[in-house]
Amino acid sequence: MLKGKTIVLGITGGIAAYKAADLASKLTQAGAKVEVIMTAAATKFITPLTLRNITHRPVVTDMFELASEWSVEHVALAEAADVVVVAPATANSIARLAAGIADDMLGTVLLATKAPVVIAPAMNDLMYSNKVTQENIKKLKARGFNFIEPEYGRLASGKMGKGRLPDTPKIIEAIEHALGQKRDFEGKTIVVTAGGTREPIDPVRHIGNRSSGKMGYALAEAARDRGAKVTLISANVSLDAPADVTIIKAPTALEMKQAVGEAVKKADVLIMAAAVADYQLEVIAKNKIKKESGRNLTLNLVRTPDILGEVKGHFIRVGFAAESENLVANAKKKLTDKKLDLIIANDITKTDSGFDANTNRVVIINKKGKAEELPLMSKREVADKILDKVKELIK
Ligand code: PMT
């Protein structure tokens, strides 16, 4: 997996920089070409000469002293990389990467590369748990960067805490995972819907549902990380917008129908994970309905348009089925009624799957009716499994 791969290894100025020598050595022994970039601070902890002797490659320590064989554009390293690793990554380097600062070679390469990125934070536990550091990490994760959690153990201060750089085998495992990350949707346009619509009753009240949007957002992020151009049509959620994804807000079923109709004109795939209301108010009250003491309120509801069933075009159509009983049978009926290529059935009565859970337990059914039951896994893993199936259909 590592043989012949070009691995750009960024080393930043933390006490764990000495461990990067072991990482560089193991990667080189595994047959990878290791191109080391050191920040100025890193050279205070370990010498470039050490890394040069380990990797038998020139070491880049300065933006303007390019190793001879790299062409003048200082993004040559970024383009050559199969994966970029930053180990150890200090709080300062993570903050600079999150801000997109590119006044040194490492920042430039991280901004310019299209290759998967693996970041291994290592620092004092209080710095790691600091809100700002965690926000920077969240921002970089939203951009699709892979992170390896630091480990609990003895820190430079002599104290025990969470901030130690993981051992080399763990970092190599993360690099191999990142290398396996496929960019198999490069050039494809994918439309994903997410979240629960809210159908207004009056200016104050609405009929909603328990969708958090996590499943749809996981699909959008997974598709983006695999190279797709993603439009995420989002109903009502309280999730951070994923980076590098076009977000369109669509709070009601009618607005979602409009947005989907527009977005699919250029789409290769439509995946509807949104919980779209089946009913809307026949009449939306202009003013707040006053509660007459002791009297009931009757609402007249009418069907909403079946977006997925009615939307037309030459794109792969993937739907979800939110069921509380007869999961596969009900999902198969929707598969045929809506003429879908794939339907993802999930039981929404469980706490660890369906609405708002971070995990999901789904059955993927193709248009021949073949059902594949997946075990409980994270919604991001479910998303990648769904995309694997979509990939087979696109071929
Ligand atoms: O958002 P989370 O909290 O992560 O929860 C995820 C989820 C449970 C919402 C998701 O996994 C899911 O099941 N989404 C579909 C919910 C839903 O509306 O299912 P349904 O069986 O009622 O609808 C079937 C399909 O038709 C869905 O793809 C839906 O988007 C679509 N639909 C439904 C109604 C409508 N008027 N138009 C539609 O296109």
Boltz pocket constraint, residues with backbone or C-beta under 6 A from the ligand:
constraints:
  - pocket:
      binder: B
      contacts: [[A, 194], [A, 195], [A, 196], [A, 210], [A, 211], [A, 212], [A, 213], [A, 214], [A, 215], [A, 216], [A, 253], [A, 272], [A, 273], [A, 274], [A, 275], [A, 276], [A, 277], [A, 278], [A, 304], [A, 305], [A, 306], [A, 307], [A, 308], [A, 309], [A, 318], [A, 319], [A, 320], [A, 321], [A, 322], [A, 323], [A, 334], [A, 344], [A, 346], [A, 348], [A, 354], [A, 355], [A, 356], [A, 357]]
      max_distance: 6.0
